Amino acid sequence: MAGASLKNPCSAFAGTPSFAATALFLFFLAVALFPLSPLHAAEGGEGGHDGQGGQVEEGVTETISIEEAYNLAIVNHEAVRIAAEGVEQARSDVGKATSVMLPQVKAEGTYTKFSEEKNISGFLLQPDNSTSVNLTVSQTLFSGGVEWNSRKAAKLFLQRSREGLDAAREDIVLDTARAYFSVLRAARDLEIKEAALKRAEERRKVAEGRYQVGDAVKSALLRAEAEVAEAQAELIGAGNNLKDAKNVLKRFTGITGDYDVSDPEIEAPLPEDLDSLIQRAYDERLDYSQGLIDREMADLGVSVARGEFLPKLKVEGNYTRRDQDPATTFLLKESASASLVLSYPLFEGGLRKHELYDARSRLREAELRLTGLKKDIEVEVREAYNNVVDAQALIAALKKRLSFAEEDYRMVFEQFKFGLVTTVDVIDSDTELVSAERTLANAAYDLELAALELEYAVGVLLEEALK
């Protein structure tokens, strides 16, 4: 029995019904579960994690619209947040300018310990210690308008900072749109390269069939193989370009993980009167509005510099309470006074004169900048308008070109099947088809982007993007 158990450990229990039933049950259970385990593994391998512990289907990625990209960029981009901090700082500057105009109150307490008491002829002149409390209130009555003008300038700068925040948002919207359309271009180019690869593989199959029946030389097959390899290389490059374009868009929007973009439909309504667009740009452009504010602030700077030539008048009130131990003979415990102070600097080395010259120069500079900006705006609007018109006209011609290229390739490929044209002919036809597809796709995206750039040139892009 021991030898049998060493040769076959289960033979000792082979006659036991309970063991046989258990072994049979385990066998059928393994057979039943074995086919399911690979399927279960495959199903588990097809899914991914959604970042929150849930399962998402493989290949299913989030689709981002251009409006969602705008909102994400406005919320996440550092340039917008920096501009928002500028608004907070400008608001603080208004508070500082206001505080200068309010009464200034200062309280001061003093404790003095003397080395010894001093008496002269029965009079106590120096106590052992003394304490005093002094309260001073001052209010400027007239400063030549410096304080009021400084506060006006601070409020104007706050307004400028708020418009700067909107300008930063608008700039980010335009940059996001450009990155978004770069992704669309790259995705479309990838589709074109995939279609070109399929056509190359189809040509290789035809060339291989013709070679096997002796209807074509081996060089034609080798050329077809080379074209397939080249199409595969171009497809890899297009895929890398798409990844790079997506990374740029991620930089603006803060998107994490893979995503797709949807093709927006952007129309550019073009009014017949171009001058009305230019005039609207003067009313809507944030940089032009900031230029107007800069000129007004420079004008206030001249007023502030002039105010420095005028005398300053302020009133001061003072209250003092003293206590001594022991009290001196002539101790005055309380005193209160009011003063009217008039001050005027007689000579300060020509500082006020140079500050006035500087302020006037800054005003002239602001006016010149505003004039130059006005001219630049007109040029930008006209250029953006012409880009839209040209893109619209170009698309009509490119659609015809694509139609002809598709028909030409179909005819040449049919002839290639029967050996009526060479491999070079069909490759040239395919090259023209790929060029026509890419040019039309780029022109379509150029039109949509040109429409956005026209809105930007007019100053209504942010308003239209956030509708």
Residue pairs with C-beta under 8 A, 6 or more apart in sequence:
1 12
4 11
4 12
5 11
5 12
10 19
13 19
14 20
45 58
46 57
46 58
47 55
47 56
47 57
47 58
48 55
48 56
48 57
48 58
49 55
49 56
50 56
51 257
61 257
61 258
61 259
61 260
62 257
62 259
62 260
63 259
63 260
63 261
63 262
64 72
64 253
64 255
64 259
64 260
64 261
64 262
65 261
65 262
65 264
66 177
66 180
66 261
66 262
66 264
67 465
69 176
69 180
69 249
69 252
69 253
69 261
70 173
70 176
70 177
70 465
70 466
71 466
72 252
72 253
72 254
72 255
73 80
73 172
73 173
73 175
73 176
73 252
73 253
73 254
74 80
74 169
74 172
74 173
75 254
76 253
76 254
77 172
77 252
77 254
79 168
79 171
79 172
80 165
80 168
80 169
80 172
82 168
83 161
83 164
83 165
83 167
83 168
83 169
84 165
86 161
86 164
86 165
87 158
87 161
87 162
87 164
87 165
89 161
90 154
90 157
90 158
90 160
90 161
90 162
91 158
93 154
93 157
93 158
94 151
94 154
94 155
94 158
96 154
97 147
97 150
97 151
97 153
97 154
97 155
98 151
100 147
100 150
100 151
101 140
101 147
101 148
101 151
103 137
103 138
103 139
104 137
104 138
104 139
105 135
105 136
105 137
106 135
106 136
106 137
107 133
107 134
107 135
107 136
108 133
108 134
108 135
108 136
109 131
109 132
109 133
109 134
110 131
110 132
110 133
110 134
111 129
111 130
111 131
112 129
112 130
112 131
112 132
113 128
113 129
114 126
114 127
114 128
114 129
114 130
116 126
116 128
117 124
117 126
117 127
117 128
117 326
118 124
118 125
118 126
119 125
123 328
123 329
123 330
124 326
124 327
124 328
124 329
125 328
125 329
126 328
127 324
127 325
127 326
127 327
127 328
128 325
128 326
129 324
129 325
130 322
130 323
130 324
130 325
131 322
131 323
131 324
132 320
132 321
132 322
132 323
133 320
133 321
133 322
134 318
134 319
134 320
135 318
135 319
135 320
136 316
136 317
136 318
136 319
137 316
137 317
137 318
138 314
138 315
138 316
138 317
139 314
139 315
139 316
140 147
140 312
140 313
140 314
141 313
141 314
141 315
142 310
142 311
142 312
142 313
143 307
143 310
143 312
143 313
144 306
144 307
144 308
144 309
144 310
144 311
144 312
145 303
145 304
145 307
145 310
146 304
146 307
146 308
149 300
149 303
149 304
149 307
150 300
150 304
152 300
153 297
153 300
153 301
153 304
156 293
156 296
156 297
156 300
157 293
157 297
159 293
160 290
160 293
160 294
160 297
163 286
163 289
163 290
163 293
164 286
164 290
166 286
166 462
167 286
167 287
167 290
169 462
170 286
170 456
170 461
170 462
172 252
173 461
173 462
173 465
174 452
174 453
174 456
174 461
175 252
176 249
176 252
176 253
177 449
177 452
178 449
179 245
179 248
179 249
179 251
179 252
180 249
180 261
181 445
181 448
181 449
182 245
182 248
182 249
183 242
183 245
183 246
183 249
183 261
184 261
184 263
184 445
185 245
185 441
185 442
185 445
186 238
186 241
186 242
186 244
186 245
186 246
187 242
187 260
187 261
188 438
188 441
188 445
189 238
189 241
189 242
189 438
189 441
190 235
190 238
190 239
190 241
190 242
192 238
192 434
192 437
192 438
192 441
193 231
193 234
193 235
193 238
193 434
194 235
195 437
196 231
196 234
196 235
196 430
196 434
197 228
197 231
197 232
197 234
197 235
199 409
199 413
199 430
200 224
200 227
200 228
200 230
200 231
200 430
201 228
201 231
202 413
203 224
203 227
203 413
203 416
203 423
203 426
203 427
203 430
204 221
204 224
204 225
204 227
204 228
206 224
206 416
206 417
207 216
207 220
207 221
207 223
207 224
207 423
208 221
208 224
210 216
210 220
210 419
211 217
211 218
211 220
211 221
215 419
216 419
220 422
220 423
223 423
223 424
223 427
224 423
227 427
246 258
246 259
249 255
249 261
250 256
264 448
266 448
266 451
266 452
267 451
268 388
268 392
268 447
268 450
268 451
268 454
270 385
270 388
270 389
271 277
274 381
274 382
274 385
277 381
277 385
277 454
277 458
278 377
278 378
278 381
278 382
280 458
280 459
280 460
281 288
281 377
281 378
281 380
281 381
281 457
281 458
281 459
282 288
282 374
282 377
283 459
284 458
284 459
284 460
285 377
285 458
285 459
286 459
287 373
288 370
288 373
288 374
288 377
288 459
291 366
291 369
291 370
291 373
292 370
294 366
294 369
294 370
295 363
295 366
295 367
295 370
297 366
298 359
298 362
298 363
298 365
298 366
298 367
299 363
301 359
301 362
301 363
302 356
302 359
302 360
302 363
304 359
305 352
305 355
305 356
305 358
305 359
305 360
306 356
308 352
308 355
308 356
309 352
309 356
311 342
311 343
311 344
312 342
312 343
312 344
313 340
313 341
313 342
313 343
314 340
314 341
315 338
315 339
315 340
315 341
316 338
316 339
316 340
316 341
317 336
317 337
317 338
317 339
318 335
318 336
318 337
318 338
318 339
319 334
319 335
319 336
320 334
320 335
320 336
321 333
321 334
322 331
322 332
322 333
322 334
323 333
324 331
345 352
377 457
380 457
381 454
381 457
381 458
383 457
384 450
384 453
384 454
384 456
384 457
384 458
385 454
385 457
387 446
387 450
387 453
387 454
388 447
388 450
388 451
388 454
391 443
391 446
391 447
391 450
392 447
394 443
395 440
395 443
395 444
395 447
398 436
398 439
398 440
398 443
399 440
401 436
401 439
401 440
402 433
402 436
402 437
402 440
404 436
405 429
405 432
405 433
405 435
405 436
405 437
406 433
406 436
408 429
408 432
408 433
409 426
409 429
409 430
409 432
409 433
412 421
412 425
412 426
412 429
413 426
413 429
415 421
415 425
416 422
416 423
416 425
416 426
452 461
455 461
455 464
